[in-house]
Amino acid sequence: MPERYGPWETSYSVFRRWQIHGTWARVLEKLQVKADAAGHIEWEVSVDSTVCRAHQHSAGARKRGLPVRAGRPRTAWRTSRTTTASAARAAA
């Protein structure tokens, strides 16, 4: 950061505040509208599905032939901590 902007912490706190309040989204939207009106944006999307492959282990299913961990029930493998707010509300 250039020194003229002051401490980086101050700039970062302003950036985060604007991000949380949606200021950056509004700035982007206005810039896109202006660029679109000037004919600088082409709204064509091309998706190449050859790069949208899932990893072989992404399904999460237990594979055939893998041993069950001895002496521990399956539920003990998972964490007991709730990881999302919606899961916490469902558990309550």
C-alpha positions in Angstrom: 0.0 0.0 0.0 1.3 3.5 -0.8 2.0 5.5 2.4 -0.5 8.2 1.3 -3.3 5.8 2.2 -2.2 5.4 5.8 -1.9 2.2 7.7 -2.9 -0.9 5.8 -5.3 -1.9 8.7 -7.3 1.3 8.1 -7.6 0.6 4.4 -8.5 -3.0 5.0 -11.3 -2.1 7.5 -12.8 0.3 5.0 -12.6 -2.3 2.3 -14.3 -5.0 4.5 -17.0 -2.5 5.6 -17.8 -1.7 2.0 -17.7 -5.4 1.1 -20.1 -6.3 3.9 -22.6 -3.5 3.1 -22.6 -4.3 -0.6 -20.8 -1.2 -1.8 -18.4 -3.1 -4.0 -21.3 -5.1 -5.6 -23.1 -1.8 -6.4 -19.9 -0.3 -7.9 -19.4 -3.4 -10.0 -23.0 -3.3 -11.2 -22.8 0.4 -12.2 -19.6 -0.2 -14.0 -21.1 -3.1 -15.9 -24.2 -1.1 -16.9 -22.0 1.7 -18.1 -19.7 -0.6 -20.1 -22.6 -2.6 -21.5 -24.3 0.7 -22.7 -21.0 1.6 -24.4 -20.9 -1.8 -26.1 -17.7 -2.9 -24.3 -19.3 -6.1 -22.9 -20.3 -9.2 -24.8 -22.7 -11.4 -22.7 -21.8 -14.7 -24.2 -20.8 -17.7 -22.0 -19.0 -20.7 -23.2 -18.5 -23.7 -20.9 -16.2 -26.5 -21.7 -17.4 -29.5 -19.6 -14.1 -31.4 -20.0 -12.7 -29.4 -17.1 -15.7 -29.9 -14.9 -14.8 -33.4 -13.6 -15.1 -34.6 -10.1 -12.3 -36.3 -8.2 -12.6 -40.0 -8.0 -13.2 -39.8 -4.2 -15.6 -36.9 -4.3 -18.8 -39.1 -3.9 -17.9 -39.9 -0.3 -19.3 -43.4 -0.4 -17.4 -46.1 1.4 -15.4 -48.2 -1.0 -15.8 -52.0 -1.2 -13.1 -53.9 0.5 -12.0 -51.2 2.9 -11.8 -52.4 6.5 -14.0 -50.9 9.2 -11.8 -49.3 11.9 -11.5 -51.9 14.7 -12.8 -51.2 18.1 -14.6 -47.9 17.2 -18.2 -47.5 16.2 -18.8 -45.6 12.9 -20.3 -42.6 14.6 -17.1 -42.1 16.5 -15.3 -41.3 13.3 -17.3 -38.1 12.8 -16.7 -35.0 14.9 -19.2 -34.2 17.6 -18.9 -30.5 16.9 -21.7 -28.9 14.8 -20.2 -27.2 11.8 -22.9 -25.0 10.4 -25.5 -22.7 11.9 -28.3 -24.5 10.2 -27.1 -27.9 11.6 -27.0 -26.3 15.1 -30.6 -25.1 14.8 -31.7 -28.5 13.6 -29.9 -30.2 16.4 -31.5 -27.9 19.1 
